[in-house]
Amino acid sequence: MPPPRLQNPTIRRIVYVSLYELVALVVVTAALAIVSGQPAVDTGVIAVASSVIAVSWAYVFNLVFERWEASRRVRGRSLARRVAHATLYEAGLVLMLVPLIAWQLDVTLGEAFLYDLGLIAFFTAYTFGFTALFDRLFGLPAAARGHDAQG
């Protein structure tokens, strides 16, 4: 059973997003600095802006995803459902972040997308793994719980 405070959907989302973004902020800053050869100060701007965008997107995306989950006959988070969750979240984020990267690093959208390819692969796997670990530590959200729920 999750701690009582995390049974509240809003608090659960805030804790999820805060932990997720803290790790992501460090990784994005370092990875972009290494890949682009730009100073961490410049890639840090991208990381912070990306974090704000990602936090907003994660809240909205997870709200919609959990409402969709609640409408499903079969509850739980199967491998297919987790893959769909991670992939759809990352696809939306890529559409928002590639222009930001291009602008901040003064590169073309194509070059920004190439920089983002490594991040796309990392974040797709990271989202999948982080969500699975978060669910294991704090339990599934109410929308995903049921008699046939799988963690």
N, C-alpha and C positions, 0 to 999 in steps of 0.2 A: 504494500500500500504506500503510495507517495506521501510525503509530508503533507499535512492538512493545508498549508498555505499554497501548495502547488496544485491543489484540486481546483482552484479558481482559474478559469481559462485565461483571463487577462494576466494574472500574476505569472502563470506558467509560461505564457508567450514572452513576457518581459524577461524572465530568467533565462529562457532558451536563447533569445536574441542577444542578450547582454553577454552571455558566456561565448556564444558562437562568434560574435563580432570582435570580442577581445582577442581571441586567438587569430582570427582572420586579419585584423589590423596589423599585427606583427608580421605575419607571413606575407601579406601583400606588399608592405613597405620593403621588406628585404628582397623578396623575389623580383619585384619590378626594378629595384636598384641594380641587382645583379644582371638581369636580362637586358635592361636598357642602357646600362652604363651611366645612368643619371644619378645625381646625389640622392641620398635617402630623404633629404628635406623635400625635394620635388616629388619623389614617389610617395612620400608621406602625405602630401596634399591629396594625391589620388586615393590613397588608402583611407584617409579620413572622410573625404567626399563619398567614396564608395561605401564606406560603412554607414553613413547617413542614408544613402539611397538604399542600401541593402536592408537596413533595419526597417525602413518604411515598407519596402517591398515584402520582406519576410512577414511582417505583421499582417498586411493585407492578404498576401498569398496564403498563409497558414489559416487565417480566418475563413477564407473561401474554401480551401482544401478540407478543413475540418467540417464545414457545413455540408460539403459534398459527401464526405465520409459518413456523416450522420444519416444521410439519405440512402445509403447503400444497405442492401439486405444483409450482405456478408460483412461482418465487423472484423477488426484486427488490421494489422499492417503486414501484409504478405510481402515477399520479395518484389513482386511486380508493382505493388502499390508504393513501396519505398523507392523503387527505381523511377516510377512516374513522378513522385513527389520531388525527388532531387533534380531530375532532368527538366521538368517544367519550371521549377524555381530558377535554376541556372540559366535557362533560355531567356526568361524575362529579364534577368539581371544583365546578361550579355548585351541585350538590346539597349539597355540604359547606360552601360559603362564604357562601351567601345568609343562612343563619341567623346566622352569625358577624357579618356586616356589620350585620344588623338589631340584634343585641344591642349591638355596640360603638357604633353611631351612634344607638341608641335610636330606631329607626324600625320600621315594620311590615315584614313579609316582602315585601309588594308593593313598598314603597318601596325596600327593599334590593335587590330584583330589578331595579328600574328603574335604580338606581345601577350594578348589575352588568351591565346590558345592554351598555354601552359597553365594559366590560372583557371581556365574553364575545366580542364581535366582534373586539376587539383580540387577545385571547389565542388565538382560533381561528386567525386569520391568522398571529400570531406563532409559535405552535406549528408550524404548517405550514412557514413560512419558516425558522425556527430549525433544525428537524429536517433539512430539505433541505440547508441550509448546513453543519450539523454533519456529516451523512453525506458531503458533498462534501469537506470538509476532513479528516475522519478515517476515511472509508470506511464501508461498510455493516457492520452487525453480522453475525456469522457466519450467523445465522438467515436473513438476507435475501440472502446472497451465493449465486451460482450461475452457471451458464453463460449463462442468459438474464436475469441481473440487470441492472436499469436503475437508475442512480443518480439 
